[in-house]
């Protein structure tokens, strides 16, 4: 007999009832939670661990991060003119997470804060995938396996860590499928499912492709007596939410094209028709082929098994709509003259993971004779197919484990982003805050936060595509001082004549990393590369003459290698002029020159000098500090008898020849 807590009037206390209800819920779902919570913990852990190191930040991440940052810090929906390329709800949610948690204040690089938001959305997706699997009839172990594959597949981890609005849309789409499978309160469930799909689509428009399959599932699950009414209400909810986006454009006067303004119509037609096609997946060198190659390199086993599971799932009634959706999404990749974005695969991953786990469970149950499914196949045939699929799944697991282990070690311990971090640090330390920079959007927020004027940090894509930026740069690329090149810019910037010209008419002053991870800081020469190279050659010759004279100075004590560096013109001319003044006062020993990080091939601008005693070192330091501003080093450090002086980087086309 259960006792109840009542007040003096005999009415049960509401708090006790609520507490009892919560306790009953936990007891009822304890077994599921025992499987789910460890998987969610793994999801969070593998995404958080070393998320700042791998993968390297890319331009798209920077764009969504900067847009979220703009909402919080500038009160604007984007950091540039919003032109309806995507609905804004995706980065609005990123802004909501980072604003509520203060994420931008916790990280040195802004994209890391947005990556933390991706961890949150992935954790929610993992939970909803578990619930969806259970509602489709999968066992707890199977549901947990689906969520685990969703979390740790290298393909999933690569794109779940990356700041894509597809990751924001995924939990909303999964929630829509979960809600449409609700047996109780179908009207509320269907309406909520429609609302979730609407949010998913306004987060990433490609998620509208799931609509027919969600309708299929809704029609199948709806009670026949109320089907027409519940589906009508759900449809109305979806239309109202989608209409909100149209209303936003209409209120701003940007629904239809007009002179001197952007429009929703132009944004939609760009995405659906006028955008350059990415070519065929089978055409080597095409953008579509490059995207598919990236996916394949990350996890070929999951791709093959997931695609096959989608076909197998067509023969299983419970998951047939989801299997059909996955087959459709896979086939959609091969449409002619279409555009295949790299993050397209994010939408496929949870459903592929679900079908891999679900079909493997069905195969095992079929082998053991524990499955009861209406089918025209005989028991022996069913068991034969079950054995075949079970063997295929087991073989895939055996192959996947070592491949995943290698890939996951890279994610957990690699630092592919180091060149980007070093380049940002170099720019912050060595480039005047009044300079105008062409940059990858991944570093836009960081450089603005570091003190560069917002209008002087130009996302390269906007240089000749945004009217406001074009008005600030009447001479195009010639109005910029530096271009910081990344793989995104070297490949995506080819479509811009101005960006190509900026890169072509520039010389590297610092370089970090190699291959696809290489980041270069390049000085732009508005006079053109030919004139700049002539000036650089002339400046090098002047340094050679100065260095040869300095190397023959009897007051200079240095080994033959150091003297050869002087004679080769490898030492900064300002340092040599200042050193000449020091040598007029006393003998000094100069250590062998070594390049600063990222400055291989650049004139040495750090000089380490040794004197006979501390008093001599003090005189050397005083000499350097007394120089005019043009020749004074940016730092002078004295340690006993050693003095280390460092100059700021100089324009490679000029070489001062006199301190007068």
KOLMI-946277 format. One record per residue (C-alpha): y, z, x. Coordinates in pm, whole numbers, plus 32768, in hexadecimal, padded with zeros to 4 digits. Layout:
YZX...
//
This chain:
80008000800081537F98808E82778085806E83D07FFE801D851F808C8083860E80C27F5F876381567F2B87B682627E2A87BC81637D12865D80F17D6386CF7F957DD386237F1F7F1587077F1B804487587DB3809F87567DED821785F87E78820B85827D4F814186237C60823885887D1B835A84377D1182B0845F7B9D826C84B57B5383D6838E7C22844B82A67B6B835F83287A1C83DF82E57A7E854781897AFC84F2813B79BD843581B178DF8553814679B88678803278CA86E4811B779F86DF8229785B879C812C78BD88A580FA774A88EF825E76D588B2833077D08976828C77938ACB82BC761C8A9B842C764D8A48844F772A8B7C83B576158C5284A075168BB385D075E68C0C855476418D6784FB74E18DDF864774588D648721756B8DF1867875828F43873B74A8903887E773E68F21891773C190048847731B911387717218906187B071198FD888F370A790768A1670A98F838A616F578EE98B896EB58E408B0D6EDE8CD88AE070538D0C8C41706F8D898CC56FB58C5A8C23709A8B588C8171CB8C298DEB715B8C498DFE71158AD58D7B72718A838E6973088B848F8B72478AEA8F4A72DF89958F5B743D8A28906F74118B2A914572EF8AB291177305893A90B0719689398F6B70F688CA8F4670388A138FF070328B6690506EC78B2B90946DF489F68F7A6E2988FB8EFD6CCF88998DD26D2187B78CC76CC188B38BFE6DED88378C366EE5871D8CD4701F87B28BEF712987208B0B712C884F8C1171A089488CB77276883E8B757343883D8B74735089BA8CD973D089A78C6B74D188A88B57755589898C29755B8AC78D4E75F68A0E8C81770A896C8BC677608AAC8CE177298BA68BFE763C8C678D1775798D0F8D8B76B98DB58C3577058E4B8BFB75CD8F1A8CA47526903F8C6373CC8FB08CB173868E438B7A72B28DFF8AA573E58E498B4074958D1D8AE273718C3E8985736F8CD6896374D78C6889AE745F8B08889073668B2E87A8748B8B78880A75278A2C87D273E78966868273AC8A11860F750E89C4866674DC885485B2738D8857847E743188EF8474753087D684A3742A86C88397734A876182A2746E874E82FB74A885E082DF7335858F81867323862C8116744F8561819B73B9841E80D6727D84677F9A734E847A7F75737985F27EE574BA867C7FBB75B1873B7F2B7549888B7F6F73DD883B80D2742687CB810E74EC8909807B73D189DA816872D68937829473B38984821973EA8AE881F772748B2A835272488A9483D4734B8B8C832A72F98CD682E471858CDB83B570FF8DFD84366FEF8D1584A870F88C1F853871E08D26860670CC8DC986B470718C8786BB71C88BE4877B724E8D10886F712D8D07899F71538C24895270528B1789BC707189AD885A6FFE895587E8715C89B988E271EC88C38861710C87AB86EE715487E986D872B3874F878F723786198695711B85ED856F7204861E860972F68524862371DA842984AD71948448845A73078430852A733282F584A771FB82478347728A826B83A973C081A882D073FD807483AC75087FDA851074D37F6284F7735F7F9F865273117F1E86F373F8801D8600738481298642721380F187BB724780DF87B2730F822286D8720482C587D870FB826688EF71D382F388327201843987F5708D845789657050841689C5713E852E88C57098861289576F4085CD8ABC6FB985FD8A48704E8748899F6F0A87BA89A46DDA86D988536D4E874987A56E6D869587E96DB0855186B16CE785AD85E26E10853586686DF883CF85586D15833984436DF383BD84E86F30834485036E8D81EC83926E2E81FF83346F958244841F70138135838C6F29802D822F6F94808B82807109807E8363710E7F4E82E371977E0882B570717D1E8368711E7C0084AB714F7CC8848B70417DD285A16F617D51869570827D2E864E71267E7F865D6FDC7F3B87A36F817E8D884170CB7EF087CA70A4805788556F44806389A26FBA7FDD89B770C980E789746FCB81F98A7B6EDD816F8B7F6FF281588B45705B82C28B546EF4833D8C876EBB82688D336FD683208D366F01845B8DCC6DDE839C8ECF6EC983098F306F4184668F766DDD84D0902F6D8E838E910E6EC283A8916B6E5D850C91B16CFA8499909D6C7A857B8F996C0184838FE86A8E84AE906F69CD85DA91E469BA860E92DF6962871892F56A63883091ED6B5087A890796B9487B78F9F6B8986808E506BFE85FD8DFC6A97859F8E286A2387068D5B6B46878A8C3B6AF8869D8C42698186DE8C4569C588558B0F6A9E88418A5569B787538ABB685E87C88BC2681E88D08B33690A89D58A8D68518AF1891468418AC5884269008BC0874367E88BDE85CB67F78BBA84F7691A8C2B841E68178CD9853F67718D91855468048EED86B4686E8F44872B688B8DDA87C269D18D5E86A269FC8C6985A569CC8D7F865F6AC68E58865D6BC88D3E84EA6B988CFC84A26BA98E7285576CF88E8684836D818D6A83416CFC8E00838B6D8E8F5883B96EE58EC0827D6EFF8DEE81986DD08DBC807F6EA98D32814E6F368C1481D96DDD8BC1807F6D3F8BA87FE06E648AF181056E8E8A02810E6D1C89AC7F966D1789717FA76E5788A380AA6DAF87C57FB36C9A87747E986D94873D7F7C6E5F865D7FA06D38856F7E3A6D8185017E7F6EF184BA7F206F1F83677FE2705D83AD809E6FD384D880A46E658471821C6E5A8424826F6EF88575817A6E15862C820E6CE7857C836B6D5785E183046D76874D825F6C1F874783996B8F86A9847B6C3487AC83A16BAC88C383A56A4F882C851E6A6787FB85456A70897584C5690B898C85B3686B889286616736891E87CE6749898787D968BF894C886869DB8A14877C6AE58A9B88326C208B0C87896CF58C1487856E328B3886DA6D748A1A85926E118A8786116F6F8A2E85DC6F2B88BB84736EC388FC84076FE889D683D170FD88D0830C701C87E582396F90890181EB70F4897281907152880C80A6702B87E07FFD705C89317FA871C488DA7F52717D876C7E6B705587B07DBA711888C57D7D723787D17CF9714686C77C1170AC87CA7B8071FD882D7B52726686C37AA8711B867979B97147879D795A72A2872A7938723185BF7A40732585477B31722284BE7B1A71AF83577BE07070832D7BC46F67821F7B5F6E2E82DB7A7D6CFF82B979EA6D42840F78956DE2842878746F3584C977D96E9D860178F06D9D862479F56EA785EF79586F8486F6793F6E5D87E47AAF6E1387C57AFB6F8387E87A326F9B89287AE26E6889B37C3D6EF0896D7BDF704B89EC7B646FB38B337CA26EE28B527D7C70158B157CB670E58C107CCB6FD18D177E426FB38CDE7E65712A8D107DA6711A8E587E8670018ED67FC7709D8E527FA671F58EF17FD37189906080DD70889002819E71878F38817C7286904F8223719D9149833A713E905C837972A38FE9839B731C915184B672249179856272A59040853A7411909F858F73FD9211864472B5925B87BC72919278880D712992218969718E91B289D0720E930A8A8770CB936D8B5970DF922F8BAB724C92728C07720493DD8CE570E193788DA071B4927A8DD072C7937C8E4F71CD947C8F4A7139938A8FC3729193238FF472F7948F907F71B79523912A70DD941F928F711E93B192A8719D924C93AD708F920A92B06F7A9251922C6E96914090B16E8791338FB56D9A90948E826E6D904C8D316E898FA78D626F518E668C6770548EE58D7A70E88FBF8EA770B38EDB8EBC72178E528E8072B48FA88F9A71F2904D908F72388F33903273A88F489069739690C191D7733B909591E371C0908292C171428F6A91FA70D48E3B929A6F7B8E3C924C6F528FAF90D56F888F8590686E408EE98F0B6E0B8E608EBC6CB78EF68E3D6C298DAA8F946C5D8D0D905D6BAF8E1D90696A668D618FDA6AC38C0B90CE6BCC8B9192316B628B3F92C36CB68B9A92286CA78CF792936B3E8D2893FC6B9E8CDB93E66CAE8DE8935B6BAE8EDF94306A748EBC93A469F29006923B6A438FAD91646ABB90CD92886AA591C1932A6BD6912092076CB6918A91E06D5D92DD906B6DAE92E98F306D3C923B8E026E27923F8CCD6D5092148B816DC091858A4D6D0191178AD96CF58FB48C1A6C5490308B706B6791238A926AE1900B8B5F6B168ECD8CAC6AC48F6F8C47695C8FAE8CBF68FD8E528E2369608EAB8EEA68748F888FE169898FDF8ED26A8090478E20697591148F67691E91C28FAF6A8D92088E5C6AB992AF8E72696E93678FCD69BE93F08F7C6B1B946B8EE26BBE959B8E066CF495A58EA86E30962B8D846F1595D08C1F6ED195658B126FBD94E589A36F7E949F88E26E3794AD88536D3693BE888F6D6B924C89136ECA928E8A226E5393808B886EB793298CA76E1F93F08E156E7D93FB8ECC6D389442903B6D00949390CB6BE093C891A66AE79485929A6A42939792F2694294A3918B68C09497905968F7956E90A567E7967091F9687896C3916769D796C3904F697A97B3914B68DB989D921D6A19989590EA6AF498CA90826A2599F991E06A429A8591E06BBC9A4B908E6BDA9AF8910F6B199C26923A6C029C3E91516D309C37907F6C929D4991B36C6B9E2792226DD09DE190C36E589E1690976DA09F6191D96E379FE5917A6F929F6B901C6F7EA00090B36F42A15791977073A14291277166A256917C7291A17790727224A07D8F1F72BCA0BD8E10720B9FF78CB87177A0318C867000A0528C146FDF9EE98D5070809E648E2C6FA89F438D776E729EC68DCB6EDC9D628F3A6EE79DC58F296D929E6B8E756CF89D3E8F986D549C5B8EC06E419B8F8FB76F659B9090D66F929A9B921A6F1D9B3C92DB70509AC491E171319B7291FE70689CB4937D70759CB2937671ED9C77926B721A9D80934771639E7A945572669E43935A737F9E7492DE72E59FBB944272DFA03F943A745BA03292DA74B3A0A8917A7438A0E7909074419FBA8F2873E69F7C8ED973139E498D8373299DA58CBA71F79D438D3D716D9BF88C5E71749AC68CAD70D499768D0071AC984C8C0D719C97278C26704796838D0B6FB5978D8C1B6EF3986A8CD86DCB98FE8E2E6E6598BD8F1B6EDC99D08EC8703D9A3F8FD1712699B38F4972779A228F8272D99B8D8EE9740A9C358FA474799D708F4C75869E6E904676329F5690187715A0829085784C9FC890FB78D09E75926978B09ED9923677409F1D919277139DCB92BC77BB9D2893A976C59DD492D3759E9D6492D776159BFB945076489C0A947F74E79C9193BF744B9B719472751E9A6B95C974C49AF99594734E9ACB9654728999C595AE72639871952A710798C6945F718F99EB941A72F3998492A9732F9933924573AB97DC919874D7987A919B758B99CB908F76929A09908277679B438F51782C9BB18F7C78CA9D078F9E77B29E058F4576A39D07903775EB9C228FC075089B0690BD741E9A699080733B993F915B722498BC9164719D975C90D2703F973491D36F319779920D6DD296F991186D0297CA920F6BE197DD93176CAB989793186D6199E394436E319A5B94886DEB9BC7959A6EE79C1695F870459BAF97686FF29BC7
//
